[in-house]
Amino acid sequence: LHKNGKPGSKSYMWVHRSGEFYRERPIVLFEYQPGRDHRFPLEFYKDFHGILVTDGLSQYHLVEKKLDGVTNANCWVHARRFFADAVKAASRGDPDTAKRSTAYQALLRISSIYKIEESLKELTSEERLKARKQSIAPLIDEYFAWIKEQALLTLPKGKTSEGIAYCVNQEKYMRVFLENGDVPMDNSASERALRPFCIGRKNWLFCITASSRSTPSGASVRFPLWLRRS
């Protein structure tokens, strides 16, 4: 924290963890960095060959482009959140209208995919991949065909349009889990690993104060902690 210099500057805690299906010896690594530029994951994964499940930020796509042997897969939960937020907002007005919305229909389609995926968690990687191709792949094809139709009908504002744009733009990366049985649909395992920092963040907000670091005015020095996942 003392390296950052300016009061109020942002710091980032990155979490890197093994896939959720690697249960025998799961690995969770926390990496402090002063920023969220793509050079940080680029350096971390420079000797890595495999699949990175992340959210849809362009930093991660750059890692795939710049590192041979690295494939980027995107998180379905991040797509779902846009629609969940849209339904939540609409439900404050008329719940029945919310249930007829595009966002609600998107949630139903994604939920049906997750329901099948949940039933495959105890299978081997090979069994899971086979079952995905048989039962989930057709639903994925149908979902993306439908979402592209909605992109032509939905106004380009609001959470629903953001969710649609995310899915249309990230389709290639959201399909990766259909090609490898060890790849999860989302990076929720990383988010769970970040919970201690999310809980403690407010408590640590004033950890560097006038008593531990002098300032000309004697005021507190704050270093907000932000979180990144990969």
N, C-alpha and C positions, 0 to 999 in steps of 0.2 A: 504493500500500500504506500510505503514511503517513496517508491520510485515514480509514482504518478505525478507528483508535483503540485498541480493546480487543485485548489479546493473545488469540490463539486464535480470533479472529473469522473467519468464512468470507467469501471473495470468489468471484466467479463470472466466468468468461470465456465469453461468448456467441459463437457463430460463426454468421454469416449467409453463405450462399453461393448462387450461381446453380445452377439445376438441372443434373444431371449430363449431360443431353443437349445443353446449351449448351456445346459443346466448343471453339469457335473462340476465344472470349474469356471463359473462366471467371473469375468474381469470387468471392473469399473475403475476408470482413471479420471481424475479431475486435474484440469490444467488451467492455471491462472494466466490470463493474457490481458494486456491493456486495451485491446480492440477486438473487432470481429471481422477483420479483413480476411480474404481468402488465403493470404499467405500463411496464416496460422495453421489451418488444417492441411495446407499444401506441404508445409514442413513436417507436420506430425505424421502424415501418411505417405511420405516420399518413398518408403521401402515397403509399402503395403500393397498386396494384391488381393482383391476381393470386392465385396459389395458393401457400400455404405448406405444405410437407411437414414434419411434426414428429412427435414422439412423442405419446402420448395425454394429456398433462397438461392440466388444465382451463384453465391460463393461456392456452393457444393457442386454445382454443375461445372464450374471452372476447374475444380479438383479433378473431376472425371476427364475433362478435356486435356488437362496438362499432365496427368499421370497415367502412363500405360498400365493396363491391368486393373484399373479401378473403375467400377461401375456404380453409378448413383441410383438409388431407389428412393422414391418419395413416399411420404407418410399419408395414409388414408384418413387418419384422425384429423389432420390439419384441414383436409377438404371438408370433412363432416362438420367441423366447428363453425365454418362460415354459415352453413345451412341451419345449424342448431341456433346460432345467434339470430338469424333472420326469423325463424319460427318463434323464438322467445319474444322478440320485439312485436311480432304480429299478434301474438296471443294476448298481449296487454289490451288490444283493442277488441277484436272479435275472434274467439277461439275457433269457431267454425270456419271462418275465412282462412285462418292460419292453416287448418288441416287441408284446405283445398289448394294451398300454395305450391309453387314449384319447389321451394325449399323443403317443405314437408314430404313431398313425393321423393325428392333426392334422399332424404333421411331414411325413408322406408326402403329404398333400393339398396342403400349402403348397409343398413341394418340386416337385410336378408343375406347379404354377402358375408357379413361378420358372423352371423348365426351359424352358417356352414363352416366358416373358418374355425370357430370356437370348437366345433365338434372334431376337428382334425388335430388338435394340439398334442394329443398323446400318441399319435402315429409316428412312425419313423420318417425320416426326411423323404425317402423314396415313395413311401405310401402316401404321405401328405401331398407330394407333387402330383402323383397320379390322380388323387382325389380332386385336387384343385383343377386340373385340366378337364376332368369329367364334369364336375358340378359347379365350379366357380367361374371358369373361363367363359362359358356362355353368358352368364349374368354380367360379367365385366364387359363383354362385347355389346350386350344390350344396353348397359348403363351408358357407355360412351356414345353410342349412337343416339340415345335419348338426350343426353346432356348437350350434344352439339346442336340438336334441334332446338333446345331451350335457349341456347346462346343467340339464336336468331329472333327469339320472341321476347326476351327479357330486356328491360331497360338497363343501360350501362351504369347503374348506380346501386349502392346498397350491398348488403352482405350476400344476398342471393347471387347477384351478378359477380361478386368477388369469388364466391365458391365455384360458380360455373367457369369463370376464367382460369381459376387454379386448376380445375380438372382438365380443361381443354389444353392448357399450356403444359401440364405436367403428365399427360397421358402416358408418354413413353416411359417415364420413371415410375408411375403408379402401377404399371403392368409387370415390372421386374419380378415381383414375388411369384408370378405364375411360371417362372423359368427355373426356380431354385427352391426346393422344399425347406431349406434352412433360413430363408428370408421371411421375416414377419411382415404383416401388412402395414405396420406402423412403427414408430419409435417411442411408443409409450413406456417401454422399459427404461429408456434414457430419462424420460420425464420423471419417472418414479425415483430414479437415482438422484435427481436434483432436488427432491423435496426437502432434505435437511437445509439446503442453502435458501430455499424459498421461505422456510419457516424462520430461519435465523437472520435473514437479510435485514429486517427492520431493527433487530436487536444490535446488529453490527454497524448500523448506519453511523453512529457517533463513536465508533471504537477509537478513532484518532481525534482527540480533543485538545484543548489548550494545555492540559496537564501532560500529555504525551508528546505533543509537537507544538512548539511555540509559533505564534503568528503575530504579525505587527499589531493587529487589533485585539489579540487575545481571544478571537472568536473560534468557534468549533470548525474543524476541517472535516468535510463530509466526502466520503468516497462511495457513491452508490454502486452496488454490485449487480450486474446484469448477467444473464445466463444464456449460454448457447449450447445446442445439442448437436451431436453427430453420431 
